[in-house]
Amino acid sequence: MTLIYQWIDVFWIVIAFLVVHRDHRWWTVGFIASCMFMMRMEIELMTEIDKEHGILTLLHSHIHNRLLIVYSFIYIIFFVLSYYSQNTRGAIFMAATISFFFFALITSVLAMVL
């Protein structure tokens, strides 16, 4: 059961193939894969410094639960924006994906601190 819990966010890749326009699918898969990788690195960092409930411990939930929620909201926002920008060219969509990745990173770091 813990294996499913650790990798539940892989289902977002399947959802991405159903929601996102065909030309933007690989950028979306790269975005989700990099966010998954970043989430696991953030969890590993917080585990190594013995702060599994956040640095300030304002929230008492485990960091994995918080980051799953944060990244899930970010994926939903990204899918909605991708769905409505179907006519966007590749280079512009790539730039938007990279900037959205940094938005996800900063938001998840704030969730880690709390």
N, C-alpha and C positions, 0 to 999 in steps of 0.2 A: 504494500500500500504506500509506503514512503517513496518508492520509485516513481509511482504515478504522481504523487504530490510534488516531487522534485522536478518533474518534467511535464507538468500540466500545460505550460505555456507553449509547448510545441503545437498544440491545436490551433494556435493563431496563424501558423503557416498555412494550414488547410483552409482556414477562413479567408486568408489573403488571396488564395487562388480563386475563390468564389466571388469575392467582392471587387477586387481591383481590376482595372482594365488590362487587357492582354499585354500591351506594350510596357506597362509599368510593373508587371509581376516580379521580375527578377530584382528590380530595385527594392521592392517591398519585402521580398524574402531576405535580401541582404540587410535591410533595416531591422527586421525582426530578429534575424540571427545575431547581428551585432548587439542589439539590445539584450537578447538572452545571454550572450557572452558577458556583457557588461554587468548585468544583474548578478550573475554568478561570481564575478570578480568582486563586486561590492559586498556580497554576502561573505565571501572568503576573507576579505579585509576586516569586516566587522567581527567575524569569528576569531580571527587571529589577535585582535586587540582586546578581546573579551568584552565586547560591547554588543552583544547579540540583540539587545532591546533598544538600541539607539545610544547616541552619545549623551544626550540630555535626559534620556529616559522619561520624557513627558508622556509618551505612549507606551503601554506595557505589552504590546504585541511583538511577536518575533519579527526580525527584520525581513525574513523571507516572505511572510504574509503581507507586510507593508509594501514591499517592492513588487510583488505579484499584482496587488491592487493598483499601484501607481502605473506600472507598465501596461496593465490591461486597459486603463483609461486612456493612456497615450496611444495604444494601438487602435482603439475605437475612434479617437479623434483623427488619427492618421488615415484610417480607412474611409471615414466620411469625407475628408478633404481629398483623398485620392479618387473617390468615386465621382465627385463633382468636378474634378479637373482632368477629365478624360482626354481632352484635346491638347494637353500640355506636351511640349516637345521633350525629348529625352534629357537634354542637358539642363533644362529648367527643372524638370522633375528630380533629377539627380541632386541639384543644388538644394531644392526644397527638402529632400530626404536627409541630406547631411545636416542641414540646419535643424530639422526636426529631431535628429539624433542628439544633437547637443542640447536641445530643449529637454529631451527625455533624460539625459545625463544630469543636468542641473536640477531638474525636478526630483529625480531619484536620490541625489545627494542630500537635498533638503529633507526628504523623507527618512534618510538614514540618520541624520542628525537628531531629528525629533525622537 
